[in-house]
Amino acid sequence: MSEAVTVDKALISDKFADPEWGGGQLEKIGIFSRFSTEELSSLWTIGRVRSLKAGNHAVIEGEQSRGLYIILSGKVSVHKNDLVSGAMHRIAYLEEGVAFGELSLFDMAPRSATVVADTQCCLFELDAQVFESHLDEKGDNFKIRFYQRCAEDLAERFRNINSDYIISQQLLWKHALRRAETEED
Protein backbone atom coordinates (compact mmCIF):
# COMPACT_ATOMS: atom_id res chain seq x y z
CA MET A 1 0.00 0.00 0.00
CA SER A 2 1.07 3.54 -0.62
CA GLU A 3 1.04 4.81 2.94
CA ALA A 4 1.92 3.24 6.25
CA VAL A 5 -0.84 0.78 6.97
CA THR A 6 -1.32 -0.72 10.37
CA VAL A 7 -2.94 -3.97 11.27
CA ASP A 8 -5.08 -3.04 14.25
CA LYS A 9 -6.26 -6.27 15.84
CA ALA A 10 -9.13 -4.44 17.57
CA LEU A 11 -10.50 -3.26 14.22
CA ILE A 12 -10.08 -6.49 12.32
CA SER A 13 -12.89 -8.97 12.75
CA ASP A 14 -12.24 -12.64 13.50
CA LYS A 15 -14.28 -13.56 10.44
CA PHE A 16 -11.57 -11.99 8.25
CA ALA A 17 -9.20 -14.75 9.43
CA ASP A 18 -11.60 -17.49 8.30
CA PRO A 19 -10.50 -18.86 4.88
CA GLU A 20 -14.03 -20.10 4.10
CA TRP A 21 -15.49 -16.65 4.74
CA GLY A 22 -12.66 -15.11 2.73
CA GLY A 23 -13.22 -17.52 -0.13
CA GLY A 24 -16.83 -16.34 -0.18
CA GLN A 25 -15.62 -12.75 -0.56
CA LEU A 26 -13.35 -13.70 -3.47
CA GLU A 27 -16.22 -15.60 -5.10
CA LYS A 28 -18.08 -12.29 -5.53
CA ILE A 29 -15.32 -10.98 -7.80
CA GLY A 30 -15.84 -11.84 -11.45
CA ILE A 31 -12.26 -12.77 -12.26
CA PHE A 32 -12.35 -15.51 -9.63
CA SER A 33 -15.66 -17.04 -10.73
CA ARG A 34 -14.05 -20.12 -12.31
CA PHE A 35 -12.52 -21.30 -9.03
CA SER A 36 -13.99 -23.73 -6.53
CA THR A 37 -14.76 -22.79 -2.93
CA GLU A 38 -11.69 -24.73 -1.80
CA GLU A 39 -9.44 -22.96 -4.31
CA LEU A 40 -10.75 -19.57 -3.23
CA SER A 41 -10.31 -20.38 0.46
CA SER A 42 -6.71 -21.32 -0.29
CA LEU A 43 -6.24 -18.10 -2.25
CA TRP A 44 -7.58 -16.09 0.71
CA THR A 45 -4.80 -17.47 2.93
CA ILE A 46 -2.05 -15.92 0.79
CA GLY A 47 -3.45 -12.40 1.13
CA ARG A 48 -3.42 -9.95 4.05
CA VAL A 49 -6.10 -7.98 5.87
CA ARG A 50 -5.08 -4.38 6.44
CA SER A 51 -6.55 -1.44 8.28
CA LEU A 52 -6.55 1.95 6.56
CA LYS A 53 -7.40 5.20 8.33
CA ALA A 54 -9.79 7.71 6.78
CA GLY A 55 -7.92 10.04 4.43
CA ASN A 56 -5.09 7.60 3.71
CA HIS A 57 -4.34 6.29 0.24
CA ALA A 58 -4.69 2.63 -0.68
CA VAL A 59 -3.06 3.24 -4.09
CA ILE A 60 -1.84 6.32 -5.93
CA GLU A 61 -2.30 6.95 -9.65
CA GLY A 62 0.97 6.39 -11.50
CA GLU A 63 2.69 4.28 -8.84
CA GLN A 64 4.10 0.87 -9.73
CA SER A 65 2.44 -1.15 -6.96
CA ARG A 66 0.55 -4.25 -8.00
CA GLY A 67 -2.22 -6.08 -6.23
CA LEU A 68 -5.93 -6.56 -5.76
CA TYR A 69 -7.91 -5.08 -2.86
CA ILE A 70 -11.33 -6.00 -1.52
CA ILE A 71 -13.13 -3.60 0.80
CA LEU A 72 -14.13 -5.68 3.84
CA SER A 73 -15.49 -2.70 5.76
CA GLY A 74 -15.63 1.03 5.15
CA LYS A 75 -15.84 3.23 2.07
CA VAL A 76 -13.30 4.61 -0.40
CA SER A 77 -13.28 7.12 -3.25
CA VAL A 78 -11.58 6.64 -6.60
CA HIS A 79 -9.91 9.73 -8.08
CA LYS A 80 -8.34 10.51 -11.46
CA ASN A 81 -5.84 13.28 -12.10
CA ASP A 82 -6.80 15.90 -14.68
CA LEU A 83 -3.81 15.99 -17.03
CA VAL A 84 -4.44 19.63 -17.95
CA SER A 85 -5.08 21.22 -14.54
CA GLY A 86 -3.47 18.64 -12.26
CA ALA A 87 -6.61 18.56 -10.12
CA MET A 88 -7.95 15.29 -8.77
CA HIS A 89 -11.55 14.42 -9.65
CA ARG A 90 -13.60 11.86 -7.78
CA ILE A 91 -14.97 9.38 -10.30
CA ALA A 92 -16.46 6.72 -8.02
CA TYR A 93 -17.39 5.69 -4.52
CA LEU A 94 -16.76 2.08 -3.50
CA GLU A 95 -18.18 0.25 -0.50
CA GLU A 96 -17.88 -3.03 1.35
CA GLY A 97 -17.64 -6.06 -0.92
CA VAL A 98 -16.21 -4.20 -3.92
CA ALA A 99 -12.77 -4.95 -5.37
CA PHE A 100 -10.28 -2.60 -7.01
CA GLY A 101 -6.81 -3.02 -8.49
CA GLU A 102 -7.62 -6.33 -10.18
CA LEU A 103 -6.05 -5.27 -13.49
CA SER A 104 -2.67 -5.08 -11.78
CA LEU A 105 -2.78 -8.84 -11.21
CA PHE A 106 -2.00 -9.39 -14.87
CA ASP A 107 -0.36 -6.29 -16.26
CA MET A 108 2.68 -4.23 -15.32
CA ALA A 109 1.13 -0.81 -15.96
CA PRO A 110 1.21 1.84 -13.24
CA ARG A 111 -1.92 2.42 -11.17
CA SER A 112 -4.63 4.09 -13.24
CA ALA A 113 -6.33 5.92 -10.34
CA THR A 114 -5.88 7.01 -6.74
CA VAL A 115 -7.99 5.31 -4.10
CA VAL A 116 -8.53 7.16 -0.80
CA ALA A 117 -10.27 5.86 2.33
CA ASP A 118 -13.35 7.96 3.14
CA THR A 119 -13.82 6.10 6.43
CA GLN A 120 -11.78 3.70 8.53
CA CYS A 121 -11.43 0.64 6.26
CA CYS A 122 -10.40 -2.96 6.43
CA LEU A 123 -9.04 -4.15 3.11
CA PHE A 124 -8.01 -7.56 1.86
CA GLU A 125 -4.78 -7.20 -0.13
CA LEU A 126 -3.62 -9.82 -2.60
CA ASP A 127 -0.11 -8.93 -3.75
CA ALA A 128 0.45 -9.61 -7.46
CA GLN A 129 3.81 -11.37 -6.99
CA VAL A 130 2.40 -13.64 -4.31
CA PHE A 131 -0.57 -14.36 -6.58
CA GLU A 132 1.71 -15.15 -9.53
CA SER A 133 3.63 -17.63 -7.36
CA HIS A 134 0.31 -19.16 -6.31
CA LEU A 135 -0.70 -19.51 -9.99
CA ASP A 136 2.60 -21.24 -10.78
CA GLU A 137 2.17 -23.57 -7.82
CA LYS A 138 -1.40 -24.51 -8.82
CA GLY A 139 -0.54 -25.35 -12.42
CA ASP A 140 -1.68 -24.64 -15.96
CA ASN A 141 -5.37 -25.48 -15.52
CA PHE A 142 -5.67 -22.93 -12.70
CA LYS A 143 -3.84 -20.29 -14.78
CA ILE A 144 -5.97 -20.94 -17.87
CA ARG A 145 -9.23 -20.56 -15.91
CA PHE A 146 -8.00 -17.33 -14.34
CA TYR A 147 -6.74 -15.72 -17.55
CA GLN A 148 -9.77 -16.87 -19.55
CA ARG A 149 -12.07 -15.21 -17.01
CA CYS A 150 -9.91 -12.06 -17.09
CA ALA A 151 -10.26 -11.91 -20.88
CA GLU A 152 -14.04 -12.31 -20.60
CA ASP A 153 -14.19 -9.59 -17.92
CA LEU A 154 -12.15 -7.19 -20.06
CA ALA A 155 -14.33 -7.90 -23.11
CA GLU A 156 -17.44 -7.12 -21.07
CA ARG A 157 -15.91 -3.89 -19.77
CA PHE A 158 -14.88 -2.90 -23.29
CA ARG A 159 -18.42 -3.47 -24.60
CA ASN A 160 -19.85 -1.39 -21.75
CA ILE A 161 -17.39 1.44 -22.42
CA ASN A 162 -18.27 1.38 -26.13
CA SER A 163 -21.96 1.52 -25.31
CA ASP A 164 -21.45 4.36 -22.82
CA TYR A 165 -19.37 6.26 -25.36
CA ILE A 166 -22.00 5.95 -28.07
CA ILE A 167 -24.74 7.11 -25.71
CA SER A 168 -22.64 10.06 -24.51
CA GLN A 169 -21.91 11.10 -28.10
CA GLN A 170 -25.60 10.91 -29.01
CA LEU A 171 -26.47 13.10 -26.02
CA LEU A 172 -23.77 15.62 -26.93
CA TRP A 173 -25.01 15.84 -30.52
CA LYS A 174 -28.63 16.27 -29.39
CA HIS A 175 -27.57 19.04 -27.04
CA ALA A 176 -25.47 20.73 -29.74
CA LEU A 177 -28.31 20.54 -32.26
CA ARG A 178 -30.85 21.97 -29.79
CA ARG A 179 -28.45 24.75 -28.95
CA ALA A 180 -27.87 25.53 -32.63
CA GLU A 181 -31.66 25.59 -33.23
CA THR A 182 -32.26 28.04 -30.37
CA GLU A 183 -29.43 30.30 -31.56
CA GLU A 184 -31.01 30.44 -35.05
CA ASP A 185 -34.36 31.59 -33.62
Contacts in CASP RR format, 6 or more apart in sequence:
PFRMAT RR
TARGET T0000
AUTHOR 0000-0000-0000
METHOD contacts of the structure
MODEL  1
MSEAVTVDKALISDKFADPEWGGGQLEKIGIFSRFSTEELSSLWTIGRVR
SLKAGNHAVIEGEQSRGLYIILSGKVSVHKNDLVSGAMHRIAYLEEGVAF
GELSLFDMAPRSATVVADTQCCLFELDAQVFESHLDEKGDNFKIRFYQRC
AEDLAERFRNINSDYIISQQLLWKHALRRAETEED
1 50 0 8 1.000
1 52 0 8 1.000
1 57 0 8 1.000
1 58 0 8 1.000
1 59 0 8 1.000
1 65 0 8 1.000
1 125 0 8 1.000
2 57 0 8 1.000
2 58 0 8 1.000
2 59 0 8 1.000
2 60 0 8 1.000
2 63 0 8 1.000
2 65 0 8 1.000
3 52 0 8 1.000
3 56 0 8 1.000
3 57 0 8 1.000
5 50 0 8 1.000
5 51 0 8 1.000
5 52 0 8 1.000
5 56 0 8 1.000
6 50 0 8 1.000
6 51 0 8 1.000
7 48 0 8 1.000
7 49 0 8 1.000
7 50 0 8 1.000
7 51 0 8 1.000
8 51 0 8 1.000
11 51 0 8 1.000
11 120 0 8 1.000
11 122 0 8 1.000
12 49 0 8 1.000
12 51 0 8 1.000
12 122 0 8 1.000
13 72 0 8 1.000
13 73 0 8 1.000
13 122 0 8 1.000
15 21 0 8 1.000
16 22 0 8 1.000
16 49 0 8 1.000
16 72 0 8 1.000
16 122 0 8 1.000
16 124 0 8 1.000
17 49 0 8 1.000
19 41 0 8 1.000
19 42 0 8 1.000
19 44 0 8 1.000
19 45 0 8 1.000
20 37 0 8 1.000
20 41 0 8 1.000
22 40 0 8 1.000
22 41 0 8 1.000
22 44 0 8 1.000
22 124 0 8 1.000
23 37 0 8 1.000
23 40 0 8 1.000
23 41 0 8 1.000
23 43 0 8 1.000
23 44 0 8 1.000
24 37 0 8 1.000
24 40 0 8 1.000
24 41 0 8 1.000
25 44 0 8 1.000
25 70 0 8 1.000
25 72 0 8 1.000
25 97 0 8 1.000
25 124 0 8 1.000
26 32 0 8 1.000
26 35 0 8 1.000
26 40 0 8 1.000
26 43 0 8 1.000
26 44 0 8 1.000
26 70 0 8 1.000
27 33 0 8 1.000
27 35 0 8 1.000
27 37 0 8 1.000
27 40 0 8 1.000
28 97 0 8 1.000
28 99 0 8 1.000
29 68 0 8 1.000
29 70 0 8 1.000
29 99 0 8 1.000
29 102 0 8 1.000
30 149 0 8 1.000
30 153 0 8 1.000
31 102 0 8 1.000
31 105 0 8 1.000
31 146 0 8 1.000
31 149 0 8 1.000
31 150 0 8 1.000
31 153 0 8 1.000
32 40 0 8 1.000
32 43 0 8 1.000
32 146 0 8 1.000
32 149 0 8 1.000
33 149 0 8 1.000
34 145 0 8 1.000
34 146 0 8 1.000
34 148 0 8 1.000
34 149 0 8 1.000
35 43 0 8 1.000
35 142 0 8 1.000
35 145 0 8 1.000
35 146 0 8 1.000
39 138 0 8 1.000
39 142 0 8 1.000
43 126 0 8 1.000
43 131 0 8 1.000
43 134 0 8 1.000
44 124 0 8 1.000
46 126 0 8 1.000
46 130 0 8 1.000
46 131 0 8 1.000
46 134 0 8 1.000
47 124 0 8 1.000
47 125 0 8 1.000
47 126 0 8 1.000
47 127 0 8 1.000
47 130 0 8 1.000
48 124 0 8 1.000
48 125 0 8 1.000
48 127 0 8 1.000
49 72 0 8 1.000
49 122 0 8 1.000
49 123 0 8 1.000
49 124 0 8 1.000
49 125 0 8 1.000
50 122 0 8 1.000
50 123 0 8 1.000
50 124 0 8 1.000
50 125 0 8 1.000
51 120 0 8 1.000
51 121 0 8 1.000
51 122 0 8 1.000
51 123 0 8 1.000
52 58 0 8 1.000
52 117 0 8 1.000
52 120 0 8 1.000
52 121 0 8 1.000
52 122 0 8 1.000
52 123 0 8 1.000
53 117 0 8 1.000
53 120 0 8 1.000
54 117 0 8 1.000
54 118 0 8 1.000
54 119 0 8 1.000
54 120 0 8 1.000
54 121 0 8 1.000
55 116 0 8 1.000
55 117 0 8 1.000
55 118 0 8 1.000
56 116 0 8 1.000
56 117 0 8 1.000
57 114 0 8 1.000
57 115 0 8 1.000
57 116 0 8 1.000
57 117 0 8 1.000
58 69 0 8 1.000
58 76 0 8 1.000
58 100 0 8 1.000
58 115 0 8 1.000
58 116 0 8 1.000
58 117 0 8 1.000
58 121 0 8 1.000
58 123 0 8 1.000
59 65 0 8 1.000
59 69 0 8 1.000
59 100 0 8 1.000
59 101 0 8 1.000
59 111 0 8 1.000
59 113 0 8 1.000
59 114 0 8 1.000
59 115 0 8 1.000
60 111 0 8 1.000
60 114 0 8 1.000
61 79 0 8 1.000
61 80 0 8 1.000
61 81 0 8 1.000
61 110 0 8 1.000
61 111 0 8 1.000
61 112 0 8 1.000
61 113 0 8 1.000
61 114 0 8 1.000
62 110 0 8 1.000
62 111 0 8 1.000
62 112 0 8 1.000
63 110 0 8 1.000
63 111 0 8 1.000
64 110 0 8 1.000
64 111 0 8 1.000
65 104 0 8 1.000
65 111 0 8 1.000
66 104 0 8 1.000
66 105 0 8 1.000
66 108 0 8 1.000
66 127 0 8 1.000
66 128 0 8 1.000
66 129 0 8 1.000
67 101 0 8 1.000
67 104 0 8 1.000
67 105 0 8 1.000
67 125 0 8 1.000
67 126 0 8 1.000
67 127 0 8 1.000
67 128 0 8 1.000
67 131 0 8 1.000
68 99 0 8 1.000
68 100 0 8 1.000
68 101 0 8 1.000
68 102 0 8 1.000
68 104 0 8 1.000
68 105 0 8 1.000
68 125 0 8 1.000
68 126 0 8 1.000
68 128 0 8 1.000
68 131 0 8 1.000
69 99 0 8 1.000
69 100 0 8 1.000
69 101 0 8 1.000
69 115 0 8 1.000
69 123 0 8 1.000
69 124 0 8 1.000
69 125 0 8 1.000
69 126 0 8 1.000
70 97 0 8 1.000
70 98 0 8 1.000
70 99 0 8 1.000
70 123 0 8 1.000
70 124 0 8 1.000
71 94 0 8 1.000
71 95 0 8 1.000
71 96 0 8 1.000
71 97 0 8 1.000
71 98 0 8 1.000
71 99 0 8 1.000
71 100 0 8 1.000
71 121 0 8 1.000
71 122 0 8 1.000
71 123 0 8 1.000
72 96 0 8 1.000
72 97 0 8 1.000
72 121 0 8 1.000
72 122 0 8 1.000
72 123 0 8 1.000
72 124 0 8 1.000
73 96 0 8 1.000
73 120 0 8 1.000
73 121 0 8 1.000
73 122 0 8 1.000
74 95 0 8 1.000
74 96 0 8 1.000
74 117 0 8 1.000
74 118 0 8 1.000
74 119 0 8 1.000
74 120 0 8 1.000
74 121 0 8 1.000
74 122 0 8 1.000
75 93 0 8 1.000
75 94 0 8 1.000
75 95 0 8 1.000
75 96 0 8 1.000
75 117 0 8 1.000
75 118 0 8 1.000
75 119 0 8 1.000
75 121 0 8 1.000
76 93 0 8 1.000
76 94 0 8 1.000
76 100 0 8 1.000
76 115 0 8 1.000
76 116 0 8 1.000
76 117 0 8 1.000
76 118 0 8 1.000
76 121 0 8 1.000
77 90 0 8 1.000
77 92 0 8 1.000
77 93 0 8 1.000
77 94 0 8 1.000
77 115 0 8 1.000
77 116 0 8 1.000
77 118 0 8 1.000
78 90 0 8 1.000
78 91 0 8 1.000
78 92 0 8 1.000
78 93 0 8 1.000
78 94 0 8 1.000
78 100 0 8 1.000
78 113 0 8 1.000
78 114 0 8 1.000
78 115 0 8 1.000
79 88 0 8 1.000
79 89 0 8 1.000
79 90 0 8 1.000
79 91 0 8 1.000
79 113 0 8 1.000
79 114 0 8 1.000
79 115 0 8 1.000
79 116 0 8 1.000
80 88 0 8 1.000
80 89 0 8 1.000
80 91 0 8 1.000
80 112 0 8 1.000
80 113 0 8 1.000
80 114 0 8 1.000
81 87 0 8 1.000
81 88 0 8 1.000
81 89 0 8 1.000
81 114 0 8 1.000
82 88 0 8 1.000
82 89 0 8 1.000
88 114 0 8 1.000
91 113 0 8 1.000
93 118 0 8 1.000
94 100 0 8 1.000
94 115 0 8 1.000
100 115 0 8 1.000
101 111 0 8 1.000
103 109 0 8 1.000
103 112 0 8 1.000
104 111 0 8 1.000
104 128 0 8 1.000
105 126 0 8 1.000
105 128 0 8 1.000
105 131 0 8 1.000
105 150 0 8 1.000
106 147 0 8 1.000
106 150 0 8 1.000
135 142 0 8 1.000
135 143 0 8 1.000
135 146 0 8 1.000
136 143 0 8 1.000
END
